[in-house]
Amino acid sequence: MGRIVCKFGGTSVADASQFRRVKAIVESDPRRRVVVPSAPGKRNKQDPKITDLLYLCHDMAAANTDFSGPFNQIRDRYVELEKELVGRDTGMAAVMETFRVEVAAGAPRDFIASRGEYFSGLVMAPFLGAEFVDPADYVVIDGGGCVDPVSYDALGKRMSDPAKLYVMPGFYGRDHHGKVKTFSRGGSDISGAIAARAVMADLYENWTDVSGLLMSDPRIVDNPCHMDLVTYREIRELSYMGASVFHDEAILPVHEAGIPINIKNTNRPEDAGTMIVPKFTDSKYKIAGIAGKKHFSMICIEKSLMNKEIGFGYKVLGALCSHGISYEHCPSSIDTMSIILEDRQIEGKDEQVLEEIRRLVNPDKIELLGDLALVAVVGEELVSTPGMAAVAFDALRAAKINVRIINMGASEMNLIIGVHEADYENAVRALYSAFVKL
């Protein structure tokens, strides 16, 4: 019998009632053998997040101020969970006192931030009757913030018994020197993927407070459809274009192993959710979703016979590199080259960059255009279905939206359209309406 790894987000472990939902979900399928909890999320709008309180403890202690306020909130939250769920003293009060001493002694920021998930795991393990696995003993995070592949073998050996139930906190591991190190915020998604890869799970379930992913931003599109099925590549493209879909770094460990991901709702476990799969199969819609971002600028360069000038692009992009600027897209033609970049990249550097490009390549014309937004239509079927680009441009024409940029990446599954920022929301709505009706 294969195994399922279940990662539960902050809302799924916000209070005792949510912990009980987790237990019911785990016990409903005997394949669910590895549980990865986050730190408890908000119980209401006024409730602070545990991780935010932990960072506050660190900052106040570093400033030699009294951190008892946020610390007491953290301690009381976990002690109450232990009392209500386990019904006996499992040592949480003593653990919290040790933690208070560590904070006062100047414990590192990553160590302090990691304790939210650590304490959550300490409560979850006895509540489920599971073995506690500390990721700091097995998950190695390199200097770039990525998981070292040695982690998979070490963690796999630790959780090798398919008959046992394991609880491994998310969000952290250790560096090569043995010090606790965290992933970026939302990194429990990565931890779940690491655990799934380590035990070669049949499925990685990511439990949250929504019944799967949406095809567009619900703040722009009213009641967007759910994604029933989406590929790893489509998720990566949507995430890159700003969609709040799934922690993009969490895709890689399971992608490499071909393990599917199921995004599920803890409060509605009967809902199918969204399946993220390695390879495309038939889908209800011709696209996976529509996403976008504002606040871009474009450097437009014109020069006759640009295509004959060896090293032209190298010099232009080198000018960006010398100023520490990264770019997003670089569409070009025989005599023109455009560079699209985020406003924050060039802010305060625009005149210097343009002047350096003038000096290096002597263009006939160069200008910087702002107020640009990018909208991406993402789908594996874009390249294989005739007329998809026509659908997009007909929809924008009907909405009286001028297209400023057209770009399709090498994957040919991401059609990127640049519009004026003032047209961004209308462009998203027009494209969504056109494609979901296909």
KOLKOL-257620 format. One record per residue (C-alpha): x, y, z. Coordinates in steps of 0.25 Angstrom, whole numbers, plus 5000, padded with zeros to 4 digits. Layout:
// residues N
XYZ ...
This chain:
// residues 438
500050005000 500650144996 500650255005 500050395005 500850515011 499850625017 500250765019 499350855027 499351005026 499251105037 497751115036 497650965037 498250965051 497751095056 497051045068 496650915075 495450885066 496350895054 497350795060 496150705061 495850725047 497250685043 497150565051 495850515045 496450545031 497750465034 496950345040 495950345028 497050285019 498050185024 499050225014 499250365021 500450335028 501250465028 500650595034 501450725032 500750835041 500950985039 500951085051 499551115056 498851225047 497851335052 496651295059 495951425056 496351555048 496851615061 497751495065 499251505062 499951405054 500851315063 502051335053 501851495054 501951485069 503151395068 503851505060 503451605070 504051535081 505351525074 505351675070 504951715084 505951625091 507051675081 506651825085 506851785100 505351805102 504351725110 503751625100 502851555111 501551605104 501751535090 502351415097 501251395107 500251395095 501051285089 501251205101 499751215105 499351175091 500151045091 499851005106 498351025103 498450935091 499250825099 498250825110 496950825101 497550725091 498450625098 497850635112 499150615119 500450685122 501350655110 502350755115 501950875107 502050975118 503450925121 503850935106 503251085106 504051125118 505351065111 504951145099 504851275107 506251255112 506751235098 506051365093 506651445104 508051385102 508051435087 507551315079 507651335064 506451395056 506251265048 506251175060 505251265067 504351275055 504451115053 503851095067 502351115062 502350995054 503250915064 502250945075 501150905066 501750775063 502050745078 500550765080 500050685068 500950565070 500350515083 498950555078 499050465066 499850365073 501050385063 502550385064 503150525064 504250555054 505050685055 505450735041 506650795047 507250665048 507050625034 506650735024 507850815020 507650955013 508851005005 509351155005 508351184994 507151145002 506951014994 506850874999 508150784998 507850654991 508450575003 507250615011 506350515003 507150395006 507350435021 505850465023 505450345015 506150255024 505650325037 504150305032 504350175025 503350095032 502050105024 501250045036 501650165045 500950305046 502050415046 501850565049 502950655043 502850805045 502950895033 503651025029 505050985034 506250895034 507750925036 508950985029 510250905026 510750955040 509650895048 508851025050 507351035049 507051105036 505651135030 505051145016 504351265012 502951295017 502051195013 503151095013 502350985020 501850955005 503350925002 503450835014 502250755010 502850734997 504150695002 503550585011 502750534999 503950524991 504750455003 503750345005 503350334990 501850364993 500750324983 500150464986 500550594993 499250664999 499350805002 498150845012 497750985013 496451075014 496051065000 495550954991 496650964981 497251074972 496451174964 496651214949 496751354952 496851464963 495551464971 495751614974 495651644959 494851534953 493451504960 493451354964 494551294956 494451154953 495351054960 496450984953 496150834954 497450784947 498650864944 500150824941 501350864949 501850954937 500551024937 500651054952 502051104950 501651194939 500451254947 501251264960 502351344952 501251434947 500751474961 499651374963 499451324978 499351184974 500451094981 501851124987 502651114974 503851054981 502950944986 502750884972 504150844969 504350724979 503150654975 503250694960 504550624959 503950504965 502650504957 501850514970 500450584968 499950694977 498550704982 498050844988 496950814998 496050885007 496150845022 494750895025 494150825012 494950695011 493950635002 494250744991 495150684980 496050804980 497150834970 498050724964 499450764960 500050664951 501350634943 500750624929 499550684922 498250614920 496950654915 496350774923 495050844923 495650974919 496651014908 497451094918 497951064932 497751214937 497951354935 498951434944 499651564943 500451674950 500551834950 501751924951 502551894939 503451984930 503951964916 505252014910 505052024895 506352024886 506352054871 507552044862 507652014847 508351884844 508351844859 508351694854 509651714847 510351764860 511051654867 510951664882 509851774882 508851694891 510051654900 510451804902 509051844905 508751734915 510151764921 509751904924 508651854932 509551754939 510551854943 509451934950 508951804957 507651804949 506951674945 505951674933 504651594931 504451594916 505251634903 504451634890 505151684878 505051704863 506151734852 506351874856 505751884870 505951824884 505051844896 505351804910 504251794920 504651804935 503951834948 503851974952 504551944965 505751894957 506052024950 505552124960 506552234963 507452174952 506752204939 507552324934 508852244937 508452124930 507952194918 509252274917 510052154918 509252084907 509452204898 510952204900 511052054898 510252034885 509952174880 508452144877 507652234867 506552244878 506452204892 505252224902 504752174915 503252154915 502452134928 501052094934 501151954928 500351834933 500651694928 499451584927 499751444924 498851334918 499451204922 499151064917 499750944911 498750944899 499151084895 500151044884 499350924879 497950994878 497851084865 497251224868 497551234883 498351364880 497151414872 496251394884 497151474893 497251594883 495751594879 495351594894 496351714896 495851784884 494351774888 494751834902 495451944895 496751914901 498051944893 499151834893 500551894895 501351764896 501151624891 502151514895 502051364895 503151284903 503951174897 503051074905 501851134896 500951114907 500951254913 500351364904 500851494910 500051624907 500551764911 499451874914 499352004920 499251994935 497952064935 497351954926 497951834935 496651794942 495751804930 496851724922 496851614932 495251604932 495151614917 496151504915 495551414925 494151424920 494651394906 495451274909 494551204919 493351204909 494151134899 
